[in-house]
Amino acid sequence: MLFMYTGGRLFVNCKSSNFETIVVMIECPTILAFVNYSTSEQRNEFHLFVNHQKFVENCNVKCGQDVQHFVVNGTIGNIQHTGQQIRQLPGTNIF
C-alpha cells in the first residue's frame, strides 16, 4: 500500500534594506532550498514534502549574513493511496 505524505509548511522572515533582492537558504540534512525575497517581501512560505512520516531535522536558515538554527520535529499526516496510477506532470521526474 502506498502512502503519500501531505507535508508541512515553514515560514521564513527576511528583508534586506540594502539590496533589491536577497536569496534565503534553508539547509537541513535532507533538504536544501533557496527562497527569493525582494525589498517589499518580509515573509515567505516554504512547503516541505518528505518521503517519511516521522520527521526530526536540525536546520539552518541564512538571511544575508544572519544564520538562525531551528528544529523541525513532528509527524506528517498521510493520505492512503487509492490504487490509482500516479500521473507524471510534463517536465518533471518521478523518483
N, C-alpha and C positions, 0 to 999 in steps of 0.2 A: 504494500500500500504506500502510496506517495503522499507526503505531506508538504504543503507549501507554507512557509512561514510569512506572516504578514509584515514583519519588520518593525522598525521603530523610527523615531524622529529625534534629531539633535537640533538644538537652536544655538547658533553662534552669533555673538555680538562683536562687531568690529567696525571701526571707522577710521579713516585717515583724513587728517586736516591738511596734509602736505601734498598728497598725490590724488589724481582724478580717479584712479582705480587701484585696488590692492587685492592681492591673492592671499586667501587664508588657507593654511594647510592643516588638515585633520589627519593625525597619524596614530594608528593603533596597530597591534601585532598582525591583524588580518585585514586592515583597512588602510588605504591611503587615498585621501580625497583632497581636491583643491576647489575652493569656492571663490568666485569673483565678487568683489564689492566695489561700489562706486562711492563718491562723496555723499550722495543722498541716501545711501543704504547704511543701516546700522545693525540690522538683524536679518539673518538668513536661516532657512530651514534646510536641513540635510536629511534625506531619507536613507535609512540604514536597512539593508537587506542582507541577511546571513543565511547560511545553509545548515544551521544547527539551532536548536530551540533554546538551550541554556547559554547565556552569554555573559562572560565576565572579561572585560578588556581594560587594561590601563592605557590611557590615551593622552596625547598632547594635541593642543591646538595652538597654532602660531599665527598671530596677527601682528604684522610688521616685525619688530624685534621682541615683542612680548610673547612669552610661552607660558601657557597655563596647562596644568595637569588635571585630568579628571578620570573617573572610573565609570564605565557603562556596565551595569550589573542588573540582570533580570532574566525573566523567562518570556520569550517572544511567543505571541499567540500563533495558532496554526489553523489552516483550513484543510480538511481532509479532501484529497483529490477524488473526483467523481469517476475516474477511469477514462475520461475523455482525453484525446491526444492533446499534448501541449503544442501550440502553434508558434512557429518562429516568425518574428517580425522581419521584414526585409532589412538587410544591412546589419543584423545582429547575429550573435553566436550563442548557441546553447552548449553549455559545458556539462 
